[in-house]
Amino acid sequence: MSNKEIAPIIVESLPIDIQDGGTYSIAQSNPNTFTHIYFKYPCRFIPEIPRWAIKKYLGSKKGVVFDPFAGSGTTLLEGVINKHDSYGTEIDSIAKLIIKVKTTALTKDQIAYMSAIFEEIIYKVKNDDVPVILPEINNLDHWFNEENKTYLGKIKYLIEKVDDNDVKDFLNLCFVSIIKKVSNADDISPKPYVSTKVIKTPPHALGEYIQVFKRYSNAIKDFSKLEIDNQAKLVEEDALNIKLDFKVDLAITSPPYINAFDYARTLRLENLWMGDLSEKDIREKKKDYVGTESLSSADEEKDLEILTESKLLKEYYSKIYPVDKKRALVVKRFFADMKQNLEEVRRILEVGGHYVIVIGNSTIRKVEIESWRVIEDIAKNLGFDSELHFDYIIQNPYIRIPRKNRGGKINFDHVLVLRKSK
């Protein structure tokens, strides 16, 4: 029976005792509280999942939470809100900025300083004598009109003058949060592109910056009132090579979908405006993401060992390969990378600890791939116990357009709970 034929269990929040194999519809009016509202990060999973996992598997005891694919920091934020130290790995510079800002409480003095600096920026940015910092973006005038380009460049210059790093990071996050909206790029497509059919009239950059600052500052004020003394921290390396010298009690993550999202390209304009990466850096960085299409078919065909880990994976590979060899190898590589991640997380987990993985199915060349089942097969071979599986309906997917049978629209996310028993 497919998910569409199952009557969902409608809840306001997930119950501690989940029905194994159940399908849930989470009817929260406002799922994004506190600083969860920051930045429209691609494929972000809902806070309710880490919130549920933390309550179920840690309860009232103090524990350490870890997210190897930290993304915009949903897990890390829920961890510290619930009084646990939280750690993660992440490779994208914009994601790292989001995580830092959304999990860093500000003092009353910092909030007052932040408000004063903001007012100063709004006043000064209208002056003609303020220098303009422009990014090295190919075809900059294609992406931004002259007025918005100038205002963005002035805002960027004025933020660089701020001497409090926490406040500077906050102002920079407000800044990158408006980049795509005030550009000429289509608002619907996750990847930036300028439509020649639907001509966009971008809103004014200064007005957008003011609106975002007000929303974000209200959120950080509410978060700071919690008086959190637990830390959220990113550690070195990435999800396939975790540099951590202590054990964690609970890992929670939402890895990328197979062949579904080009994170490097999606966040290209933001990364270039921040100046952390060049166009060349971004092209190279695409190779580092799990699920990447930037691979050598010749090299990938030399190592098919991962296909022995799951009969289901071998079946998927065999169906896709005759139709599209490259896509078959992308699928193969994705699960090989996920095996490496499972090994790394198992290594840092305490005995009895859990790994909660949130992932959707993907459709590649008309073959529906149940990713959670393949991951379950691989995990069992590594010594994990498969403890629980359920799925939930995605109410407001960030990706609102089909991907021409290359990735497939994701309607459900699956939650797989693994346990390290020994």
C-alpha positions in Angstrom: 0.0 0.0 0.0 1.4 3.4 -1.0 1.6 6.4 1.3 -1.2 8.1 -0.6 -3.6 5.3 0.3 -2.8 5.5 4.0 -5.0 7.7 6.1 -2.6 10.0 8.0 -2.6 10.3 11.7 -3.2 14.1 12.3 -1.4 15.5 15.3 -0.4 18.9 16.6 3.0 17.5 17.6 4.5 14.1 17.4 3.7 11.7 20.3 6.5 10.2 22.2 5.3 6.7 21.3 5.2 6.7 17.5 3.2 4.1 15.5 5.8 2.0 13.6 5.1 2.4 9.9 2.6 5.2 10.6 2.1 8.3 8.4 1.7 11.6 10.3 0.3 14.9 9.3 1.6 17.6 11.7 -0.9 20.4 11.9 1.2 23.0 13.6 0.0 26.6 12.9 3.6 27.9 13.4 6.3 25.2 13.2 9.1 27.8 13.0 9.6 29.4 16.4 12.4 31.5 17.7 15.3 31.8 15.2 14.1 28.8 13.1 12.6 31.6 10.9 16.0 32.7 9.7 16.8 32.2 6.0 14.9 30.2 3.5 17.4 27.3 3.4 16.8 24.6 0.7 15.4 21.3 1.8 15.3 22.3 5.4 13.5 19.8 7.6 10.9 20.8 10.2 12.0 21.4 13.9 9.3 19.0 15.1 11.5 16.0 14.2 14.6 16.8 16.3 12.3 18.2 19.0 10.5 14.8 19.1 13.7 12.8 18.9 15.4 14.8 21.8 12.3 14.3 24.0 12.0 10.6 23.2 15.7 9.5 23.4 17.1 12.0 25.9 14.2 13.0 28.0 15.2 15.0 31.0 18.8 13.8 31.2 21.6 15.9 29.9 23.0 14.6 26.6 25.1 15.5 23.6 23.3 16.0 20.2 25.1 15.8 16.9 24.0 16.5 13.3 26.5 15.5 10.5 24.5 17.3 7.8 23.8 20.4 9.9 22.4 22.6 7.1 20.7 25.6 8.5 21.1 24.3 12.1 17.6 23.0 12.9 18.9 20.2 15.0 21.5 22.3 16.8 19.0 25.0 17.7 16.5 22.4 19.0 19.3 20.9 21.0 20.3 24.0 22.8 16.7 25.1 23.3 16.2 21.8 25.1 19.3 22.3 27.3 21.7 20.0 25.5 25.1 20.7 24.0 24.9 20.4 20.3 27.5 19.8 17.6 27.5 19.3 13.9 29.5 19.3 10.6 28.6 21.5 7.6 30.5 22.5 4.4 28.6 25.5 3.1 29.7 28.9 4.2 26.2 30.5 4.2 24.9 27.5 6.3 27.7 28.0 8.8 26.7 31.7 9.1 23.0 30.8 9.7 23.9 28.2 12.3 26.2 30.6 14.2 23.7 33.4 14.3 20.5 31.4 15.1 22.2 29.6 18.0 24.1 32.6 19.5 22.2 34.5 22.1 22.9 38.2 22.4 23.3 40.2 25.6 21.1 43.3 26.3 24.0 45.5 25.5 24.6 43.7 22.2 21.0 44.0 21.2 21.1 47.8 22.0 24.3 48.1 20.0 22.8 46.1 17.1 19.7 48.4 17.0 21.9 51.5 17.0 24.2 50.2 14.3 21.2 49.3 12.2 19.7 52.8 12.5 23.1 54.2 11.5 23.3 51.9 8.4 19.8 53.0 7.3 20.8 56.6 7.7 24.2 56.5 6.0 23.3 54.1 3.1 21.4 56.9 1.5 24.5 59.1 1.2 26.3 59.3 -2.1 29.7 59.3 -0.5 29.4 55.8 1.1 31.7 53.4 -0.7 30.2 50.4 -2.6 31.6 46.9 -2.2 30.6 44.8 -5.2 31.1 41.0 -5.5 33.0 39.3 -8.3 29.9 37.8 -10.0 30.0 37.0 -13.7 27.4 39.2 -15.4 26.6 41.2 -12.3 24.2 43.5 -14.2 22.3 40.5 -15.4 21.5 39.5 -11.8 20.9 42.9 -10.2 19.5 46.3 -11.3 21.7 49.3 -10.8 19.8 50.7 -7.7 19.7 47.4 -5.8 23.3 46.7 -6.7 24.4 50.0 -5.3 22.3 49.7 -2.1 23.6 46.2 -1.5 27.1 47.3 -2.0 26.7 50.2 0.5 25.1 48.0 3.1 27.9 45.5 2.7 30.5 48.2 3.2 28.8 49.5 6.4 28.4 46.1 7.9 32.2 45.5 7.4 32.8 48.4 9.8 31.0 46.8 12.7 33.5 45.7 15.5 31.3 43.2 17.4 31.5 39.9 15.6 28.2 38.6 16.8 26.4 41.7 15.8 28.3 41.8 12.4 27.3 38.2 11.7 23.7 39.0 12.6 23.6 41.9 10.2 25.3 39.8 7.5 22.7 37.1 7.8 20.0 39.8 7.3 22.0 40.9 4.3 22.3 37.5 2.6 18.6 36.7 3.4 17.5 39.4 0.9 20.0 38.7 -1.9 17.9 36.4 -4.0 14.6 38.4 -3.4 16.1 41.7 -4.6 17.9 40.1 -7.5 16.4 39.6 -11.0 16.4 35.9 -10.3 13.1 34.0 -10.5 11.5 33.7 -7.1 10.1 30.2 -7.6 13.1 28.3 -8.9 15.4 27.2 -6.1 18.4 27.6 -8.4 19.0 31.3 -9.5 18.1 32.0 -13.0 16.6 35.1 -14.8 13.4 34.3 -16.6 13.0 35.8 -20.1 9.2 35.0 -20.1 8.2 36.4 -16.7 10.0 39.6 -16.1 10.6 40.2 -12.4 10.4 43.7 -10.8 12.6 43.2 -7.7 11.6 45.0 -4.5 13.9 47.8 -3.2 16.9 46.4 -1.4 16.8 48.9 1.5 13.1 48.2 2.2 13.7 44.5 2.2 16.7 44.8 4.6 14.6 46.9 7.0 11.8 44.3 7.0 14.2 41.3 7.5 16.1 43.1 10.3 12.9 43.7 12.2 11.7 40.1 11.9 15.1 38.6 12.8 15.8 41.0 15.7 12.4 40.1 17.3 13.4 36.4 17.0 16.9 36.8 18.5 15.4 38.9 21.4 13.0 36.0 22.2 15.7 33.4 21.9 18.1 35.4 24.1 15.5 35.6 26.8 15.8 31.8 27.2 19.2 32.4 29.0 20.7 29.3 27.3 24.1 28.2 28.7 24.5 25.1 26.4 26.7 25.5 23.4 26.1 24.8 19.7 29.3 24.3 17.8 30.4 23.2 14.4 33.4 20.8 14.4 36.1 20.2 11.7 35.8 18.3 8.5 32.4 16.9 7.2 29.8 14.2 7.5 32.1 11.6 6.0 35.1 12.4 8.2 34.0 13.6 11.7 36.7 15.1 13.9 35.2 14.6 17.4 37.2 13.4 20.4 34.2 12.5 22.6 31.0 10.4 22.3 27.5 11.7 21.5 24.2 10.4 22.8 21.9 11.2 19.9 22.5 12.0 16.2 19.8 13.6 14.2 20.1 14.6 10.5 18.4 15.2 7.2 21.0 14.2 4.5 20.7 15.6 0.9 18.4 13.8 -1.5 19.9 11.8 -4.3 20.5 13.9 -7.4 18.1 16.4 -6.1 19.7 19.7 -5.2 22.7 21.6 -6.3 23.4 23.4 -3.0 26.5 25.2 -4.3 24.6 26.7 -7.3 21.5 27.4 -5.2 23.5 29.6 -2.7 25.8 31.0 -5.3 24.7 34.6 -5.2 24.8 34.7 -1.4 28.2 33.1 -1.2 29.7 35.5 -3.8 28.2 38.6 -2.1 29.7 37.5 1.2 33.1 37.1 -0.6 33.9 33.7 1.0 34.0 31.9 -2.3 34.9 32.7 -5.9 33.1 31.4 -9.0 35.8 28.8 -9.3 35.6 27.8 -5.7 31.9 27.2 -6.1 32.4 25.0 -9.1 35.0 23.0 -7.2 32.9 22.8 -4.1 30.1 21.0 -5.9 32.2 17.9 -5.8 32.2 17.8 -2.0 28.5 17.4 -1.5 26.9 14.1 -0.8 24.6 13.3 -3.7 26.7 15.3 -6.2 26.5 14.8 -10.0 30.1 16.1 -10.3 31.8 12.7 -10.6 33.9 10.6 -12.9 31.9 7.8 -14.4 35.1 5.9 -15.2 36.3 6.1 -11.6 32.8 5.3 -10.2 32.4 2.1 -12.3 35.6 0.7 -10.8 34.1 0.4 -7.3 30.6 -1.1 -7.2 31.1 -2.8 -3.8 28.2 -0.8 -2.2 25.7 -2.8 -4.4 26.4 -5.9 -2.3 25.1 -4.1 0.8 21.5 -4.0 -0.4 19.5 -6.1 -2.8 17.2 -3.2 -3.2 20.0 -0.8 -4.2 21.3 -3.4 -6.7 17.9 -3.6 -8.2 17.6 0.2 -8.6 21.0 0.4 -10.1 20.3 -2.3 -12.6 17.0 -0.6 -13.7 18.6 2.9 -14.1 21.9 1.9 -15.7 20.6 0.8 -19.1 18.7 4.1 -19.4 21.1 6.5 -17.9 24.6 5.3 -16.8 25.5 8.6 -15.2 22.4 8.7 -13.0 22.9 5.1 -11.9 26.4 5.9 -10.8 25.2 9.0 -8.9 22.8 6.8 -7.0 25.6 4.3 -6.3 27.9 7.0 -5.1 25.2 8.6 -2.9 24.7 5.3 -0.9 28.5 4.7 -0.8 28.8 8.1 0.8 26.0 7.4 3.2 27.7 4.1 4.2 30.7 6.2 5.2 28.6 8.6 7.1 26.9 5.7 9.0 30.3 4.3 9.9 31.4 7.7 11.2 28.3 8.3 13.2 28.4 4.8 14.7 32.0 5.4 15.7 31.1 8.6 17.8 27.8 7.3 19.2 27.6 6.0 22.8 26.4 2.4 23.1 22.7 2.6 23.3 22.7 5.9 21.3 20.3 6.5 18.4 20.8 7.9 14.9 17.6 9.5 13.6 17.7 10.0 9.8 15.1 12.0 7.9 15.0 11.5 4.1 12.6 11.4 1.2 12.2 9.0 -1.7 13.6 10.1 -5.0 12.5 9.2 -8.5 15.4 8.7 -10.9 14.6 7.9 -14.6 11.1 6.8 -13.5 12.5 4.4 -10.8 11.3 5.3 -7.4 14.1 4.9 -4.8 13.1 4.3 -1.2 16.2 5.7 0.2 15.4 4.9 3.8 15.1 1.2 3.0 18.5 1.1 1.4 20.1 3.0 4.3 18.4 0.6 6.7 20.0 -2.3 4.8 23.5 -0.8 4.9 23.1 0.2 8.6 22.1 -3.3 9.6 25.3 -4.6 8.0 27.3 -2.2 10.0 25.8 -3.4 13.3 23.0 -0.9 13.8 19.6 -2.1 15.0 16.6 -0.7 13.1 14.3 0.4 15.8 11.6 2.5 14.2 10.3 3.9 10.9 7.5 6.4 10.1 6.8 9.1 7.6 5.2 12.5 7.6 3.5 14.7 5.0 5.6 17.7 3.9 3.2 20.5 4.3 5.2 23.4 2.7 7.9 22.0 0.5 10.6 24.4 -0.5 10.9 22.8 -3.9 7.6 23.5 -5.5 8.5 22.4 -9.1 8.9 18.9 -10.6 12.5 18.0 -11.6 11.7 16.4 -15.0 12.0 12.8 -13.6 15.6 13.5 -12.4 14.8 14.0 -8.8 11.1 13.9 -8.3 8.8 16.0 -6.2 9.1 15.0 -2.5 5.7 14.6 -0.8 6.7 12.6 2.2 9.8 12.5 4.4 10.7 9.2 6.0 12.1 9.0 9.5 14.4 6.0 10.2 15.6 5.4 13.8 18.8 3.3 14.2 20.3 2.2 17.5 23.9 1.3 18.3 23.4 -1.7 20.6 27.0 -2.6 21.1 
